[in-house]
Amino acid sequence: MSHFLPLSRAKTSTPPFHLPFVAMPFHPVRSTLYILLFMSSAVLLGLTCKRVNYTEKMKHPDILSTKTHFYNAIIVELLVTSSFAIIWSLWMLSVLLARLGRGPLSNYGSELVGLIIIWVMFIVGAAITTHKWSNLKWCRGHFRPCRILETIKAMGWICWGFTTFLILASLWNMKRNNHDFTGPAHGRRDYTGTYPETRDTAARPVTAA
């Protein structure tokens, strides 16, 4: 006759306690940040295109430089940066939402390299633009080109801020999931080969009569 252990002696496991912020999945946060980066970069692209078109086709001297038929190199740099940010945002949104975890452009390393390049380009463009047109208060109320330049400065810093938050969110997600730079960038834990029912369980000892 076999004797079973009483239920009071059965080992029970208590689920670990997690803070709400730590336990929160980061892929929705990162997806939202990429959407915001896409939208702000699209606005910046439109503004820089308008500025380039204005300076290249103007027939009268510019209010700020008294030149005609010219272009600002730093505005072109922001135009290229915003275009790159739009393309990268769309790609990373497809990676996050479709859970594309395989391939050289779908891991944390490639995501961070792309974001750091965009981050450097944005901070260079925003800093030089801010320094070059540091004081436009005297003309922004009366001249549209001054208002466009003020908005370009603001949008450059906004895009840089979203890129900064995306870098931090990607690093936190990688650390939280115990992944390295080759881990999938979609932000979810990879459970391949670890089916829940195959976890080790402690067998109850049985004594024979």
C-alpha positions, 0 to 999 in steps of 0.5 A: 500500500502506498502512502501519499504526501499530504497536500500541506507538504506539497511544494508550491511555487510563488510567482515572482513579483515584478514592478509594473514598469519593469514587466511592461512589454516594450514593443508597443512603446517602441512601435509608438516611438517609431510612428512618432519619429516617422511623422516628425521626420515626414514634417521635417522632410516637407519643410526642408524641401520647401526651403530648398525649393525657395532658395533655388528658385527665388528671384529676389534677394533672400531676407537673411543672406541677400543671395539668389539661386542658392541652397543651404548645405545644412538644410540638405543634410537635414533633408537626407537625414529625415528621408533616412529616418522615414525609411528606417522607421517603416522598416523597423515598424515592419520588424516589430509588428510582423516579428521579423527576428531573422536576418542581418537587419532584424536584430538589436545590433542593426537597429542600434547602428541605424538609430545611432547614425540617425541620432548623429545626423540629427544632432549635427543638423539641429545644432548647426541650424540652431547656431546658424539661425540663432536669432530669428525673432526680428523677422519670424512675425513678418516673413514666412522663410523665417518661420519655416527656418524656426520650425525646421530647427524645432523639428530637428531637435524633436526628431533627435529626441525621439531617436534618443528615446528609441535607442534607450528603449532598444537597449532596455528591451535587449537587457530585459530579455537577456539578449545580445546584439544578435537577438531579434529586434521585435522585442519579444522573448524567443521561446523556441525550443522551450515549450512550457510543459517541458519545464523541470518539475520535482517528483513527489517521493513515494514510500512503499508499505 
